[in-house]
Amino acid sequence: MVTFLSKNLNVMLQGSNQRTHSTVFWVVIVLFGCVAFLELVTSIDAVFSYLYVGPILLANFQVNRGLAIRLTVLASILTILNLWIPGSDIIKLETVENRLIAVLALIVTEILSYRNRRFEEALAQNKAALQLQDKLTSVREDFVFTLTHDLKTPLLGAIETIKVLKQEQFGSVTLEQHQVFTTMVRSHQSSLQLLETLLDIYRNDAEGVSLARSPVKIVNLIEQTIEALSNLASNYQVSLNLRCNGVEARNLVINVDALQLQRVISNLFINAINHSPSNSRIDIVVDIDGNHSNLQQVIKVMDEGPGIQPNELSQLFERFYQGHSDRQAKGSGLGLYLARQIIEAHGGTIWAENRASHGAIFAFSLPV
């Protein structure tokens, strides 16, 4: 027995450089020796072999499985040998059965403790992988934020340069060149707007949406947005029509951030225009819902497009989600996500649904 334990000691000391492992190893050996001593000095009817479970578990979790297996084998052998050592008692059938059950219990304990240890190691590895993934995601988003911010400067420079060329400050410009410059400015401004939206989204995710609230008529914001997007709607041959359900809905004043809310309205209008077929209309409905204790102003943007796939309804307001339905234009998947950020910061709700006939409804409600 001493030779066996000494061999295990040498193996452990060679395979581990950590002081704690050495200490645990000696604790395991002492506990094992105490149980073996109790087995030897008591009658064979007193089965102390179950106490070997302690050293086996400790070895499996704190040292290594090799030691746990050796201790299990040794404990099983000692449990059986104790039937004849010291040999002063009469061997009974039930005593043999008890010791065989004890051996089986020791073997099962070693197997289950090893499986439990492997399970905990797998959990630790998964946790480390998730932490690494979160770190990589954070680094990637920081990189995108920095890159997006740095791209604004050359875009602004390019826009101003093209405007100077259009103004013929470096020579005359033909009509064809003027049209090309106009297209270039529009394209650069679209890219700049996309960058600003991306910057706002990352900033909102990190710091939250900053709101400068003031009393505002939502109807006034809608009318201003319709006027601003009239050219875009005309190019798509789509009409924008405002309808208020009642005088109270038209004249209601609520405390919101006008600039942020106008971005939401603009994004929903542009989304509806991009979905709408030619020679169709978009209805903007302003309504009031709820009672005096929970009054909500509801704005619905209803188009006559192909509608939304049922499996996409829950994902429309996720970041970078673009959908798979037919569209007149493909977006970045940022506009609806930004709208969701702003509405939720106001304590409101934003959602989408299909119309009863054809088309989609994008709506939001704000507490009054």
C-alpha positions as CSV (number, residue, x, y, z in Angstrom):
1,M,0.0,0.0,0.0
2,V,2.8,2.4,0.9
3,T,4.6,1.7,-2.4
4,F,1.4,2.3,-4.3
5,L,0.8,5.6,-2.6
6,S,4.4,6.7,-3.0
7,K,4.2,6.0,-6.8
8,N,1.1,8.2,-7.0
9,L,2.9,10.9,-5.1
10,N,5.8,10.9,-7.5
11,V,3.4,11.0,-10.5
12,M,1.5,13.9,-9.0
13,L,4.6,15.9,-8.1
14,Q,6.0,15.5,-11.6
15,G,2.7,16.4,-13.3
16,S,1.9,19.5,-11.2
17,N,3.9,22.6,-10.4
18,Q,1.2,24.2,-8.3
19,R,1.6,24.3,-4.6
20,T,-2.1,23.9,-4.0
21,H,-2.3,20.6,-5.9
22,S,0.5,19.2,-3.7
23,T,-1.4,20.3,-0.6
24,V,-4.7,18.8,-1.8
25,F,-2.9,15.6,-2.7
26,W,-1.6,15.2,0.9
27,V,-5.1,15.9,2.2
28,V,-6.4,13.1,0.0
29,I,-3.8,10.7,1.2
30,V,-4.4,11.5,4.8
31,L,-8.1,11.1,4.5
32,F,-7.7,7.8,2.6
33,G,-5.3,6.5,5.2
34,C,-7.7,7.4,8.1
35,V,-10.5,5.5,6.4
36,A,-8.2,2.5,5.8
37,F,-7.2,2.6,9.4
38,L,-10.8,2.6,10.6
39,E,-11.5,-0.4,8.4
40,L,-8.6,-2.4,9.8
41,V,-9.2,-1.7,13.5
42,T,-13.0,-2.4,13.4
43,S,-15.0,-5.5,12.8
44,I,-15.8,-6.6,9.3
45,D,-19.5,-5.9,10.0
46,A,-18.7,-2.2,10.3
47,V,-18.4,-1.0,6.7
48,F,-16.4,2.2,6.7
49,S,-15.6,1.9,3.0
50,Y,-18.3,4.4,2.0
51,L,-16.1,7.1,3.5
52,Y,-13.6,6.5,0.7
53,V,-16.0,8.6,-1.3
54,G,-14.5,11.8,0.2
55,P,-10.9,11.3,-1.0
56,I,-12.1,10.0,-4.4
57,L,-14.3,13.1,-5.0
58,L,-11.6,15.4,-3.8
59,A,-9.0,13.8,-6.0
60,N,-11.3,13.9,-9.1
61,F,-12.2,17.6,-8.6
62,Q,-9.0,19.0,-7.3
63,V,-6.1,16.8,-8.6
64,N,-6.8,14.6,-11.6
65,R,-8.7,11.6,-12.7
66,G,-5.7,9.3,-12.7
67,L,-5.3,9.6,-9.0
68,A,-9.1,9.2,-8.5
69,I,-9.1,5.9,-10.5
70,R,-6.1,4.6,-8.5
71,L,-7.8,5.4,-5.2
72,T,-11.0,3.8,-6.4
73,V,-9.2,0.6,-7.3
74,L,-7.2,0.6,-4.1
75,A,-10.3,1.3,-2.0
76,S,-12.2,-1.5,-3.7
77,I,-9.4,-3.9,-3.0
78,L,-9.1,-2.9,0.6
79,T,-12.8,-3.2,1.1
80,I,-12.8,-6.8,-0.1
81,L,-9.5,-7.7,1.8
82,N,-11.0,-6.4,5.0
83,L,-13.2,-9.6,5.0
84,W,-10.0,-11.5,5.9
85,I,-7.8,-8.8,7.5
86,P,-7.3,-8.8,10.4
87,G,-9.3,-12.1,10.2
88,S,-10.7,-12.3,13.7
89,D,-14.4,-12.3,12.7
90,I,-16.7,-14.8,11.1
91,I,-17.5,-13.9,7.5
92,K,-21.3,-13.6,6.9
93,L,-23.1,-13.5,3.6
94,E,-24.8,-10.1,4.4
95,T,-21.3,-8.7,5.2
96,V,-20.0,-9.8,1.8
97,E,-23.1,-8.3,0.2
98,N,-22.6,-5.0,2.0
99,R,-19.0,-4.7,1.0
100,L,-19.8,-5.5,-2.6
101,I,-22.4,-2.8,-2.6
102,A,-19.8,-0.4,-1.1
103,V,-17.4,-1.3,-3.9
104,L,-20.1,-0.6,-6.5
105,A,-20.9,2.7,-4.8
106,L,-17.2,3.7,-5.0
107,I,-17.0,2.9,-8.7
108,V,-20.3,4.8,-9.5
109,T,-19.0,7.7,-7.4
110,E,-15.8,8.0,-9.4
111,I,-17.6,7.7,-12.7
112,L,-20.3,10.3,-11.8
113,S,-17.8,12.7,-10.3
114,Y,-15.6,12.6,-13.4
115,R,-18.6,13.2,-15.7
116,N,-19.6,16.1,-13.4
117,R,-16.1,17.5,-13.6
118,R,-16.2,17.3,-17.4
119,F,-19.5,19.0,-17.4
120,E,-18.2,21.9,-15.3
121,E,-15.1,22.2,-17.5
122,A,-17.4,22.4,-20.6
123,L,-19.4,25.1,-18.9
124,A,-16.3,27.0,-18.0
125,Q,-15.1,26.7,-21.6
126,N,-18.4,28.0,-22.9
127,K,-18.3,30.9,-20.5
128,A,-14.8,31.8,-21.6
129,A,-15.9,31.5,-25.3
130,L,-18.9,33.8,-24.6
131,Q,-16.7,36.3,-22.8
132,L,-14.2,36.3,-25.7
133,Q,-17.1,36.7,-28.2
134,D,-18.4,39.7,-26.2
135,K,-15.0,41.2,-26.2
136,L,-14.6,40.7,-29.9
137,T,-18.0,42.2,-30.5
138,S,-17.1,45.2,-28.4
139,V,-13.8,45.6,-30.3
140,R,-15.6,45.3,-33.6
141,E,-18.2,47.8,-32.7
142,D,-15.6,50.3,-31.5
143,F,-13.7,49.8,-34.8
144,V,-16.9,50.4,-36.8
145,F,-17.8,53.5,-34.7
146,T,-14.3,55.0,-35.1
147,L,-14.2,54.2,-38.8
148,T,-17.6,55.6,-39.4
149,H,-16.7,58.8,-37.6
150,D,-13.5,59.2,-39.6
151,L,-15.3,58.7,-42.9
152,K,-17.5,61.8,-42.3
153,T,-14.6,64.2,-42.9
154,P,-13.7,63.1,-46.4
155,L,-17.4,62.9,-47.4
156,L,-18.1,66.4,-46.2
157,G,-15.0,67.6,-48.0
158,A,-16.2,65.9,-51.2
159,I,-19.7,67.4,-50.9
160,E,-18.3,70.9,-50.5
161,T,-15.9,70.5,-53.4
162,I,-18.6,69.4,-55.7
163,K,-20.8,72.3,-54.7
164,V,-18.0,74.7,-55.5
165,L,-17.6,73.1,-58.9
166,K,-21.4,73.4,-59.5
167,Q,-21.1,77.1,-58.6
168,E,-18.6,77.5,-61.5
169,Q,-15.9,78.9,-59.2
170,F,-13.3,76.9,-61.2
171,G,-14.7,77.5,-64.7
172,S,-17.9,77.1,-66.6
173,V,-20.0,74.0,-66.2
174,T,-22.2,72.5,-68.9
175,L,-25.8,71.3,-68.2
176,E,-24.8,67.6,-68.4
177,Q,-21.9,68.3,-65.9
178,H,-24.3,70.1,-63.6
179,Q,-26.6,67.1,-63.6
180,V,-23.7,64.8,-62.8
181,F,-22.6,67.1,-60.0
182,T,-26.1,67.1,-58.6
183,T,-26.2,63.3,-58.6
184,M,-22.8,63.1,-57.0
185,V,-23.9,65.5,-54.2
186,R,-27.1,63.5,-53.6
187,S,-25.2,60.2,-53.5
188,H,-22.6,61.6,-51.0
189,Q,-25.3,63.1,-48.9
190,S,-27.1,59.7,-48.7
191,S,-23.8,58.1,-47.6
192,L,-23.3,60.9,-45.0
193,Q,-26.8,60.4,-43.7
194,L,-26.2,56.6,-43.4
195,L,-22.9,57.2,-41.5
196,E,-24.7,59.6,-39.1
197,T,-27.5,57.1,-38.6
198,L,-24.9,54.4,-37.8
199,L,-23.1,56.7,-35.4
200,D,-26.3,57.6,-33.6
201,I,-27.2,53.9,-33.3
202,Y,-23.9,52.9,-31.7
203,R,-24.0,56.0,-29.5
204,N,-27.6,55.2,-28.4
205,D,-26.7,51.6,-27.7
206,A,-23.7,52.6,-25.5
207,E,-25.1,55.8,-23.8
208,G,-28.8,55.7,-24.4
209,V,-30.9,58.2,-26.4
210,S,-30.5,61.8,-25.4
211,L,-33.8,63.6,-25.4
212,A,-34.5,67.4,-25.4
213,R,-38.2,67.4,-24.7
214,S,-40.6,70.3,-25.3
215,P,-44.3,70.6,-26.0
216,V,-44.9,69.6,-29.6
217,K,-47.9,69.1,-32.0
218,I,-47.2,65.8,-33.7
219,V,-49.4,66.8,-36.6
220,N,-47.0,69.7,-37.3
221,L,-44.0,67.4,-37.5
222,I,-45.9,65.1,-39.9
223,E,-46.8,68.0,-42.2
224,Q,-43.2,69.2,-42.2
225,T,-42.0,65.7,-43.1
226,I,-44.5,65.3,-45.9
227,E,-43.3,68.6,-47.4
228,A,-39.7,67.6,-47.1
229,L,-40.3,64.2,-48.8
230,S,-42.7,65.4,-51.5
231,N,-40.0,65.2,-54.2
232,L,-39.0,61.7,-53.2
233,A,-42.7,60.6,-53.2
234,S,-43.2,62.3,-56.5
235,N,-40.2,60.4,-58.0
236,Y,-41.8,57.1,-56.9
237,Q,-45.3,58.3,-58.0
238,V,-46.7,57.9,-54.5
239,S,-49.0,60.3,-52.7
240,L,-48.8,61.1,-49.0
241,N,-52.1,61.8,-47.3
242,L,-52.6,62.9,-43.7
243,R,-55.8,62.1,-41.8
244,C,-56.6,63.0,-38.2
245,N,-59.4,61.1,-36.4
246,G,-61.0,64.1,-34.6
247,V,-60.1,67.6,-33.6
248,E,-58.4,66.4,-30.3
249,A,-56.0,64.2,-32.2
250,R,-55.0,67.1,-34.5
251,N,-54.5,69.6,-31.7
252,L,-53.0,67.3,-29.1
253,V,-49.7,68.6,-27.7
254,I,-47.3,66.2,-26.0
255,N,-43.8,66.5,-24.5
256,V,-41.3,65.0,-26.9
257,D,-38.0,65.6,-28.6
258,A,-39.2,67.2,-31.8
259,L,-35.9,66.6,-33.8
260,Q,-35.6,62.9,-32.8
261,L,-39.3,62.2,-33.4
262,Q,-39.1,63.8,-36.8
263,R,-36.4,61.3,-37.7
264,V,-38.7,58.5,-36.7
265,I,-41.5,59.9,-38.9
266,S,-39.2,60.5,-41.8
267,N,-37.8,56.9,-41.5
268,L,-41.3,55.4,-41.5
269,F,-42.3,57.5,-44.5
270,I,-39.2,56.6,-46.5
271,N,-39.8,52.9,-45.6
272,A,-43.4,53.1,-46.8
273,I,-42.3,54.9,-50.0
274,N,-39.7,52.2,-50.7
275,H,-42.4,49.5,-50.3
276,S,-45.1,51.2,-52.3
277,P,-45.8,50.5,-56.0
278,S,-46.2,53.3,-58.5
279,N,-49.5,55.2,-58.6
280,S,-50.3,54.2,-55.0
281,R,-51.0,56.2,-51.9
282,I,-49.7,56.2,-48.3
283,D,-52.1,57.1,-45.6
284,I,-50.8,58.7,-42.4
285,V,-53.4,58.4,-39.6
286,V,-53.2,60.3,-36.4
287,D,-55.5,59.0,-33.6
288,I,-55.9,58.9,-29.8
289,D,-56.2,55.7,-27.8
290,G,-56.7,54.8,-24.2
291,N,-58.4,56.5,-21.3
292,H,-57.5,59.7,-19.4
293,S,-55.2,57.8,-17.0
294,N,-53.3,56.1,-19.9
295,L,-53.8,58.3,-23.0
296,Q,-51.7,57.5,-26.0
297,Q,-51.3,59.3,-29.3
298,V,-51.1,56.8,-32.2
299,I,-49.6,57.4,-35.6
300,K,-50.0,54.8,-38.3
301,V,-48.3,54.8,-41.7
302,M,-50.2,52.6,-44.1
303,D,-48.9,51.7,-47.6
304,E,-50.3,49.6,-50.5
305,G,-47.2,47.5,-51.0
306,P,-46.8,43.7,-50.9
307,G,-47.0,43.5,-47.1
308,I,-44.8,41.8,-44.7
309,Q,-44.1,38.1,-44.3
310,P,-45.5,36.8,-41.0
311,N,-42.1,35.4,-39.9
312,E,-40.5,38.8,-40.4
313,L,-42.8,40.9,-38.2
314,S,-40.8,40.2,-35.0
315,Q,-37.5,41.0,-36.7
316,L,-38.2,44.2,-38.6
317,F,-36.9,46.5,-35.9
318,E,-33.7,44.6,-35.3
319,R,-30.4,46.2,-36.2
320,F,-29.3,45.6,-39.9
321,Y,-32.4,43.5,-40.6
322,Q,-33.5,44.1,-44.2
323,G,-36.2,41.5,-44.8
324,H,-36.6,39.3,-47.9
325,S,-39.8,40.8,-49.6
326,D,-39.8,42.6,-52.9
327,R,-38.9,46.3,-52.5
328,Q,-38.3,49.2,-54.7
329,A,-35.1,50.0,-52.8
330,K,-32.9,48.1,-50.5
331,G,-32.1,49.7,-47.2
332,S,-29.4,49.3,-44.6
333,G,-31.7,47.9,-42.0
334,L,-30.8,50.8,-39.7
335,G,-33.7,53.2,-40.1
336,L,-36.4,51.1,-38.3
337,Y,-33.9,50.1,-35.6
338,L,-33.1,53.8,-34.9
339,A,-36.9,54.5,-34.9
340,R,-37.3,51.8,-32.3
341,Q,-34.6,53.3,-30.1
342,I,-36.1,56.8,-30.2
343,I,-39.7,55.6,-29.6
344,E,-38.7,53.4,-26.7
345,A,-36.7,56.2,-25.2
346,H,-39.9,58.3,-25.1
347,G,-41.6,55.4,-23.3
348,G,-43.7,54.5,-26.4
349,T,-44.2,51.4,-28.5
350,I,-43.5,50.8,-32.2
351,W,-44.8,47.9,-34.2
352,A,-45.7,46.6,-37.7
353,E,-48.6,44.6,-39.1
354,N,-50.3,43.8,-42.3
355,R,-53.4,45.5,-43.6
356,A,-56.6,43.6,-44.1
357,S,-56.5,43.9,-47.8
358,H,-52.9,44.5,-49.0
359,G,-50.0,46.6,-47.8
360,A,-48.4,47.1,-44.4
361,I,-48.9,49.3,-41.4
362,F,-46.0,50.8,-39.4
363,A,-47.2,52.5,-36.3
364,F,-46.1,53.9,-33.0
365,S,-47.8,55.2,-29.9
366,L,-46.5,57.8,-27.4
367,P,-47.8,58.4,-23.9
368,V,-49.5,61.8,-23.5
